[in-house]
């Protein structure tokens, strides 16, 4: 709302007058990514096929450096204590080998409900060929955990390879309680302020979807904000210097994102990761390629028991605000007016590199 006030002031209108004339509101945010980087995503339960509770732990193998065994793999996105097995099995061509044993699964649900999850991810083997068991699990979960959001893998990301299939499902489920209320509040505040048009959200692919779709599948909002940085960097570098090779850095309050536009091409990846490849968690969906570290302007610095300095990934966020705009500094244009925070994208052009 403060940003809208600035925009309205710039064109000489009130905020309401500006919004009432608008037809499309495009919103980009790093809320989803920040929730994962700071460990504040929802407490999520993972339901998988019986006998396969280690999908998130085994991953797909591989290392960034094949011969460096000093760096351990990260823990699974959903810990084993919140992983539950469904007694069922479907074969690769869709035939039901073992029907879902509902009485036995009901006992599993007793433990799942007792764990008090805020969201549930369901990824069963070969559900992309035959989703019958995932649909049964969804029905049973709706009875036992009414109101708790559920993500089914065959709806979200029907791809081969079980790890990326399951990983994307768990990430999406963990973001639903974070992004759903946030986007609903955004909608309500804009409507109250006078906006009657469409509200669109930016996706990790740099495209746009309706607010309702982004709330229903929040994994697409993971790189919502950072995905636009290469597009903006390409444009501004071309206008300012004529360069088609540019490094784009986007530093916010929680993270710092870096991308490379090479010969005018927007970087793209079919295997996006949260963190480093093999050392983070696979998103399992294509995206504009942006490398992110969990350190930004609001990152909290601390000294550990060994006396070593560590920065982030926890962040002070927007409360009280970036250190450079803490309210004590005064604008050079007005000795009585505090700074207003404006996000910038520093660009370095490497012409001919």
Buried (B, 14 or more C-beta within 10 A) or exposed (E): EEEBEEEBEEEEBEBBEBBBEBEEBEBBBBBBBBBBBBEEBBEBBBBBBBEBBEBBBEBEEEEEEEEEEEEEBBEBBBEEEBBBBBBBBBEEEEEBEBEBBBEEBEEBBEEBBEEEBBBBBBBBBBBBBBBBBBBBBBEBBEEEBEEBBBBBBBBBBEEEEBBBBBBBBBBBBBBBBBBBEBBEEBBEEBEEBBBEEEBBBBBBBBEBBEBBBBBBBBBBBBBBBBBBBBBEBBEBBBEEEEBBBBBBBBBBBBBBBBBBBEEEEBBEBEBBBBBEBBBBBBBBBEBBBBBBBBBBBBBEEEEEEEEEEBBBBBBBBEEEBBEEBEEEEEEEEEEEEEBEBEEEBEBEBBEEE
